[in-house]
Amino acid sequence: MTVLLGLSAAFSWAFASVFVQKSSRLVDLRVMLVVMLLISTCLVVPVALIADGLQGPFNLQALGVPALAGVAGNVGFLLMVKAMKVGSISIVAPIVALEGGLAATVAVVLGERPSPTTIALLALAAAGAVLVSIEPGRRTAKGAGWAVLAAFVYAIMLVAMGHTEQPAMTSAGIARVASLLTAIPLFLMVRQLPPRPAIKPLLAAGTLDAIGFATFAIAASLGPLTVASVTSAQWASAAALIGIFFLRERLFVNQYVGIGVTMVAVTGLGLVT
């Protein structure tokens, strides 16, 4: 069930990333973040109330972990969108997907014990990301630096969601509320509404993000976190393929190889962990 839920999150986030990239060229990043979070929060919180019935604990320490996940999600999102504004989705997505491997590594440090095969596949995923990030004639592909930073921050979010004390949907609801509250000051700095052409993509992105976040929260609660993290990271493979086949993005040979290597590694991780 963890693998199925992780893959459900992956495909939701993959399609969301397409709408995010489209919206990023029409509206300020801060406005986009708040609108998406508003949509996502309005969808996740009612489901959490119905599914979990406000089960605690709700002390400061217990609330802090999902709140951290929410804040990390905001920072990771802004970094990822910055990468997508200057780079292609088929390049940015596989690099950001290293979040899964990074989160799995942290899970190992915190006590999970992966097999030697899992360790080898994590290394393979890292090698694939390096290949994807290189463009001939450039030291790194456009957006690669921002994407790497996004991967590290998103890994914090994944790890935090795997160590909450509340039921899965309640944790997701708390994280989303924390995300929205911390993003509102950014919106107040801009004080503008999204233009009409950006509304539909934002609605789609917010809805898909809510589905992805909720299904990942359930997967992480079922565990192990290594499985939930690496299967949800499949969103990058799907997003890269969408970029190539539907958005007509053209890459260099080494980048196609890197995408293939990353896909094989992440798929292998989902099968063996």
N, C-alpha and C positions, 0 to 999 in steps of 0.2 A: 504493500500500500504506500510506503514511503516513496518508492521509486515512481509510482504512478502519479502521486501528488506533486512530487518534485518536477516531473516532466510537464504536468499541467501548468505549474507556475512558469516553467521555461517557455512554453508556447504562448502563454498570455503576455509575458514580458517581451517576447520577440516581436509580436505584432504591435504591442504598445510602443516599442522603440521606433517603429516606422512612422507612426503618427507623431511621436515626439520630435523626430528629425524634421518632419514637415512643418510642425508648429514652431520649431525653434527659429525658422527663417521669417516668421510672421509676427512674433510677439516677444517682448522682453522675457528673459529667462525667469525673473522673479515673479512676474505675472503668471507665466505658464505653470510654475511650481505650485503657486497658491490655488489656482483654478483646478489643477489636477488633484491636489490634496483635498480640496473641498468636495469634489465628486467622490473620490475614493473613501473619504471619511464618512460621508453620508450613506455610502453603501455598506461599509464594513461594520460600523458601530451598531446599526439595527440588527444585523445578522448575529453579532456577538451577544447582544441582549437576549435574542431569541434562543440562540444555541447554548449559551453558558449561564444566563440568568444572573449576571453580575457576581460571579464567584471570585473570591479574593485569592490570596491576601492583597491588601491595599496599603500596606505600610510603606514608608519612604523607600526602603531598600528594594522591596518587591516592585514598586512602581518605577524605580530608577532604571532597571534593566531594559524593559520595553521602551521606555522613554529615550534611552540612549540609542536604541535601534532606530527610533523615529528620527532623531536628530542626524544620525549617521546616514540614514536614507536620504535626507535632504541634501546634505553635503555631497554625497555620492552622485545624486541626480544632477546637481548643478555642474559638477565636474564632467559627467558623462555627456550632458548636452553641450557643454563647451567644446568637448572633443568632436561631437557630431557636427557642430557648426563649421568647423575647419577641416574635418576629415570625412571619409565615407563610412557608412554604417557597416560595410563588410570588413573594414579594417578595425574600427573602434570596438565593435561587438566582441570579437574573439579575445581582445586584450582585457576588456572589462570582465569577461567571463572567468578570468583568473581568480576572481573573488571566491569562486567555489573551491579551488585548490588551496587558496590562502586560508579560507575558513576551515577546511579540512585539516590543514596543518596545525592551526590553533587548537582544533578539537583533539588532535593527537597530544599536543602539549598538555592539555587539560585532562588527559586520561584515556582517550580512545586509542586503540592499538591496531592500526591498519596492517595489512599483509605486505610483504616485499613487492608483490605485484602492484598494489595500490601506490606505493612509493614511486615505483618506476613509471607508472602512468601519470602521476603528478609531474614528474620531471619532463615527460614527453609533452604534456600540456604547456609547460613553461617554454620548451623549445619551439613549439608551434607558435606561441604568441610572439616570440622574438622574430621568427620568420615573417609573420604577418606585419610586424611593425616596421620592417625595412623596405624602403623604396630606393631603387638604384638612383644614384645621384644625390640622395639625401641621407643624412645620418639617421633619421627616423621618419616614418610616414607621418603625414599631417594628422594631428590629433592624438598621436600615440602617447605623448607625455601626460596629457590630461586623462587619457584612458587608464593609464597605469595608476595614477593617483585615485581615480574612481574605483578601481578594483580593490585597492587597499581599504578604502573607506567603506565600500559595500561589504567587504569581508567582516568588518566590525559589526555591521548590521546583522549579517547572517549568524554570527556567533552569538550575539546578544539574544536574538530570537530563539536560539536553541537552548538558552539557559534562563528562561523566564519561569516564574513560579505560578502564574495564573494559567487557566485553560487556554488552549491555542487561540480561539477567536477573541477572547478577552484581551490577550496579549497583543493581538493584531490591532484591536480597537484602541488600546492605550497608545500603542506606537503611532497609529495614524493621528490621533488627537494631538500627541506631542509634536508630530511633524507639522500639523496645521498651525498650532499655536506659535511655534518658533519661526514659521515662514511668514506669518502675517506682518511682522515688522518690515520684512523685505518688500512686501507689497505696498506698504504705506510709504516707502521711499519713492515708489514710482507713481502710485495713484492713477492707474489707467486701466481700462478694461481691454480685453483682447479684441482685435478687429473681427468682423463677421467671418471672414474666410478661415480664421483659426478656431472658431467655436466647435465645429464638428470634429476636427482632429483631436482637440483637447478633451471633448466628451468621450471619444473612443479611447484615448490614451488613459484617462482617469478610470474608466470602467475596467479596462483590461488590467491596469495596475492593481486595482482592488482585488480582482480575481487572483492575480498572481501572488499578491502579498498574503492573502488569506490562505491559499492552498499551500504556500511555503510554510506559513506559521503552523499549520496542521502537520505537515511533513516533518518539520523540525521537532515538534512536540512528540511525535511518534518515534523519531530517531531511527538509527543513529544520525548525528549531525553531519558526519562525513557523507553519508548517502544523500541526505536532503540537499546539502550544499552543491555537490557535484552534479546531481541530476538537474537541479534548477539552473545550473550554469549552461545547460544545453540551449538556453535561449540564444546564446551567441551563435551557435551553429545555424539555428533557424533564421536568425536575423541576417547573418552573412549570406545565406542562400537567397533570402528575399532581396537583399541588395544586389546580388549578381543577376538573378533571373527576372525580377520584376522592376527594379530601379535601373537596370542596365549599367551598373557600375563595372568598370574595367580595371583589372588589377595586373600586377606583374606576376611572372611565373612563380617566384619564390613565395608570393603572398597566397596564391592558390594552394601551394604545397602546405604553407603554414596553416591555412584554414582546414585543409584535409587532416593534417596531423592533430590539430586541436580537436576536431570532431571525433577522430578515432580515440584520442586519449580520454576525452570527457565521456564518450559512450562506454569505453572500457571501465572507467571508474564507476559508472552507474551500474554496470553488470557485476563487478567483482566485489564492491563494497556492501 
